[in-house]
Amino acid sequence: MNILSLFVLIPLLMMAGLFFAGNLKQIRCVVTIGASLLLALAIGLVIAYLEERSAGETAEMLFTADTVWYAPLHIHYSVGVDGISVSMLLLSAVIVFTGILASWKMELLPKEYFMWFCLLSVGVFGFFISVDLFTMFLFYEVALIPMYLLIGVWGSGKKEYSAMKLTLMLMGGSALLLLGILGIYFFSAAAGAPSMNLLEISRTHLPVESQRWIFPLIFTGFGILGALFPFHTWSPDGHASAPTAVSMLHAGVLMKLGGYGCFRVAIYLMPEAAQELSWIFIILTGISVVYGAYSAIVQTDLKYINAYSSVSHCGLVLFAILMLNRTALNGAVLQMLSHGLMTALFFALIGMIYGRTHTRDIREMGGLMKVIPFLGVCYVIAGLASLGLPGLSGFVAEMTVFVGAFQHTDTFHRVFTIVACTSIVATAVYILRTVGKLLYGPVLREEQSHLADAVWYERLTAILLIAAIAGIGLAPLWLSDMIRESLLPIIEHFQ
Amino acid sequence: MELTPIILLLPLLSFLLTGLAGTKLKPAAAGGIGTLSLALSALLAYLTAGRYFSTPRVEGVYEKIVPFNFEWLRFTENLHIDLGVLLDPISVMMLVVITTVSLMVHIYSLGYMKGEKGFQRYYAFLSLFTFSMLGLVVATNIFQMYIFWELVGVSSYLLIGFYYTKPEAVAAAKKAFIVTRFADLGFLTGILLLSYHTHTFDFGILTSGDSGVFAGAAGTTFLGCSVISWALSLIFVGGAGKSALFPLHIWLPDAMEGPTPVSALIHAATMVVAGVFLVARLFPVYHAEAPEVLTGIAVVGAVTSLYAAIVACVQTDIKRVLAFSTISQIGFMMVGLGVSGMGGHDGLGYMASLFHLFTHAMFKALLFLGAGAIIHAVHSNEMARMGGLYKYMPVTHLTFLVACLAISGIPPFSGFFSKDEILAATFQFNPVLGTILSFTAALTAFYMFRLYYRIFWNRPAHYDHAPHEAPGSMSFPLIFLAAITLVAGFIPFGQFVSSDGVAYTIHLDWKIAGGSVAIAGAAIGLATLLYRKENPTAGKLAAAFPLLYRAACKRFYIDEIYLFVTKKLIFNGISRPVAWFDRHIIDGALNGAASLTEKLSLAIRGLQSGHVQQYALLTLGGTLLIVLGILLV
């Protein structure tokens, strides 16, 4: 059994276990054990990966396995990881684990809820381990569908509308992707070596004319999930309606599928088109970064603030990818990790605060720091990470992106980098505005003056995520080196 | 020397300990840990300074030592952030200044903050600030400096907002952070530009004097200035933000909402001079690559110091008077750097500026701590609630007087020596600039003694309880700092710190010194006349120039301009329309597409009715149409 396949198998087994679970206690037991196993597995994988690399293993992908699935179309179940996918797997495991803790008190149909949640995890983990385009696409779809039900059934507010909007928009992206993937397959066949395998296609050179129309399809398709302007509007509504853990997983991991796909498929397989056409997307992502930040300044719903902030931060991921150099790409991956952790922490805390005050409107809350100091301090830390305080992950990621992007020799790229840099001021504005209204000042409402502070599973969620954020922020070198190493094959296409 | 990293580690440990333990720790324990670790740090800093300056010079210059450095994050082959410790005369001097003032503030706070809620949190933040500030001054590269730059910014934010239930404190903290963040954007962009052309962050390489480093930027100009000038100007913007130079000064007066010892440490002695330190650190680069930027710095400094001195004359909140006086004095330091050349007598400005930084840190901390003792005694910041305090608080009174004399430039107090050197250097550079500074110095003496008389003499306010002298933990730092202020002027500062590192012997220029002492004396005399006793002339004077008086009271409306830009332009003019655009245009287009699809499908729904007859009819009709079509064509 390949170690990577376990990432798919464990959530499947969890679903089976849930099927037989009788009461809430057993359900919790199954999901906790499963999520802990996944987390342990992910940590083990990072260690094993680093050991292999330090032992001098130079293959592009490690822990590979390959089984023919459907021979006529060259579809394989093919898995393998490099430093980038390893780090994304670790991120996903952390967020699945904390997401389950955050849904500890799920009372409505807990069995069904966790089953869909596990299916979502199957999709996410499967996506990151795949090196076969078709398998990748399959897992991608597996991750999207449960979202519809999780928001539609367990959500709040205008949940049906949001669930439908989110699913339709992302499905629209999938349609573009499928077209692009088929295009890649048929042109690789025309080039003499029909294949769905990423590594093989990257060695056969796709004709530049075909790249020119496939690249926009794939980049937009994945970009929709990565909140590419102007296809980002599913994000504020979707996040606002989704239950806490789903928001965490969605913004924390699912949106990263977009960024990951953009460079694993779009940039990696179509380097010429990427170089030619990147300017269009640089403009769009540049807009995302600044526009998201300015939109966040006037929002009053905590989830909307965070959703627009995600548009800005994820915009920076795509922006960095388009700079097509090693440092910026490294920054993009770091930003994915950092944003994933930060935003999961934010959504978790928003859920916890909402559970106490029953409102997410910052005009209706105030002075909560005095009432719920633990949650208050965590919120401030999340905010500081988001505005790029050194010592927390946001700083490392953003600075790598900015310095990397600024190394581009074209003035156009450097001017846009400075435009993107200006977002650090707007970010400070909306974060401090929110923190000021929500936590500081006198307690606004009488009924908010006696709220209970965090309980153990809430504390554990917050502490785990903060530890990860501070871990990356304090000692980034090993992670950044691991990613940097793995970027070499991708970057070679541009030299 | 090998012990220098420990100077930084001690406050960091103290922060982690008191920060993580929180209220589980007794207040006294938290205060004890903080103070003790700082005392050790200060001791080590003195040892380091002693060892460093007693090491023989090499070719007349103290060597730069890097006892500790490691790679923290790598961007490219050449660009990597290291964290390390760089010892050279200015960083060693700063180590001494920071640990001394910080230690005094730690001791003082034991008394001042006694019984406050959040005492542990207060000490945790103080430790965090001290750690960050130390990290800033020993930075081996510009990015390390930026890291700690941001950290001092956030510590300042946390400490200004210490009384977080008070809306004014929260607003002031936010304002301070955002204004300095805006300036930091300049700093960051400057770093990006500079590193893009020089391929390094390292101070050692940047300031080595090897012009080859900047060869990559040769010929690249923008709007008539070289790209290096642009980069250095942008970096200076960062420094101007932290150092509260006009027009980025607006956050500092509001920052007085924080506890008074914090104002003494952060907003008077250490953090606000970070901009001066930044320019001093990069001085060789400014001097060699962008002398025109240095001139700009001198002008900005002079405008700032004059502006702040005028405003300080009419403020009635004692902490705000001190805040504006800080802004004004930092302006002096910036002018010193701006007018300086390199080496020997030309480099007088550089030496004087850092000397002033040193003496100012001591006497300004003393003034703030004194103000704290007064506020502690009368429970108000307003001058109107004070008066006649000399007989209640003799120690505070005397030490405050020492500081007032020092800042006014009266010999033999320390401020006289350092300020006089700045004046000399400025006159040597440009008489107009020198005259402006001399006038500002006169204003300084005037408003400081206005402050002094209105607190300690004048008409005593009605006190509910008789004001009492500060306890020992608070009066000891006052006495200690006053002692330093008395003797610091006699330190042969030029022997340690100078523009090119070569020892420089200070000669007092009595022509200028005599003049400035006379002017200061006259200003003090005027203040004595107006404020020693209650005197209606002061009010009449204000009424004689109503426009100027009102404008100065309103700080020349700079805050209102900012409010207009942020509230009206950015919030209502950009953010609201952007958010509206997003909800109504972008999302509207999407919803429009969805409802269009819905309408279309409703329109063609009739075709799929489920009635077999209808299908048969349609099939038949369709077939007939096709057949007809084929036949006819």
Chai-1 contact restraints between the chains, C-beta under 6 A:
chainA,res_idxA,chainB,res_idxB,connection_type,confidence,min_distance_angstrom,max_distance_angstrom,comment,restraint_id
A,P230,B,I586,contact,1.0,0.0,6.0,A-B,restraint_1
A,T233,B,I586,contact,1.0,0.0,6.0,A-B,restraint_2
A,T233,B,D587,contact,1.0,0.0,6.0,A-B,restraint_3
A,T233,B,L590,contact,1.0,0.0,6.0,A-B,restraint_4
A,Y294,B,I574,contact,1.0,0.0,6.0,A-B,restraint_5
A,Y294,B,S575,contact,1.0,0.0,6.0,A-B,restraint_6
A,Y294,B,V578,contact,1.0,0.0,6.0,A-B,restraint_7
A,S295,B,V578,contact,1.0,0.0,6.0,A-B,restraint_8
A,S295,B,A579,contact,1.0,0.0,6.0,A-B,restraint_9
A,S295,B,D582,contact,1.0,0.0,6.0,A-B,restraint_10
A,I297,B,S575,contact,1.0,0.0,6.0,A-B,restraint_11
A,V298,B,S575,contact,1.0,0.0,6.0,A-B,restraint_12
A,V298,B,R576,contact,1.0,0.0,6.0,A-B,restraint_13
A,V298,B,A579,contact,1.0,0.0,6.0,A-B,restraint_14
A,T327,B,F75,contact,1.0,0.0,6.0,A-B,restraint_15
A,T327,B,T76,contact,1.0,0.0,6.0,A-B,restraint_16
A,M369,B,Y164,contact,1.0,0.0,6.0,A-B,restraint_17
A,L389,B,V154,contact,1.0,0.0,6.0,A-B,restraint_18
A,P390,B,I147,contact,1.0,0.0,6.0,A-B,restraint_19
A,P390,B,E150,contact,1.0,0.0,6.0,A-B,restraint_20
A,P390,B,L151,contact,1.0,0.0,6.0,A-B,restraint_21
A,V403,B,F75,contact,1.0,0.0,6.0,A-B,restraint_22
A,F406,B,L192,contact,1.0,0.0,6.0,A-B,restraint_23
A,F406,B,Y196,contact,1.0,0.0,6.0,A-B,restraint_24
A,I418,B,T189,contact,1.0,0.0,6.0,A-B,restraint_25
A,V425,B,R181,contact,1.0,0.0,6.0,A-B,restraint_26
A,V425,B,F182,contact,1.0,0.0,6.0,A-B,restraint_27
A,V425,B,L185,contact,1.0,0.0,6.0,A-B,restraint_28
A,A428,B,I178,contact,1.0,0.0,6.0,A-B,restraint_29
A,A428,B,R181,contact,1.0,0.0,6.0,A-B,restraint_30
A,V429,B,I178,contact,1.0,0.0,6.0,A-B,restraint_31
A,L432,B,K174,contact,1.0,0.0,6.0,A-B,restraint_32
A,G436,B,V170,contact,1.0,0.0,6.0,A-B,restraint_33
A,G436,B,K174,contact,1.0,0.0,6.0,A-B,restraint_34
A,Y440,B,Y164,contact,1.0,0.0,6.0,A-B,restraint_35
A,Y440,B,V170,contact,1.0,0.0,6.0,A-B,restraint_36
A,G441,B,P167,contact,1.0,0.0,6.0,A-B,restraint_37
A,G441,B,V170,contact,1.0,0.0,6.0,A-B,restraint_38
A,P442,B,T165,contact,1.0,0.0,6.0,A-B,restraint_39
A,P476,B,L73,contact,1.0,0.0,6.0,A-B,restraint_40
A,L477,B,L73,contact,1.0,0.0,6.0,A-B,restraint_41
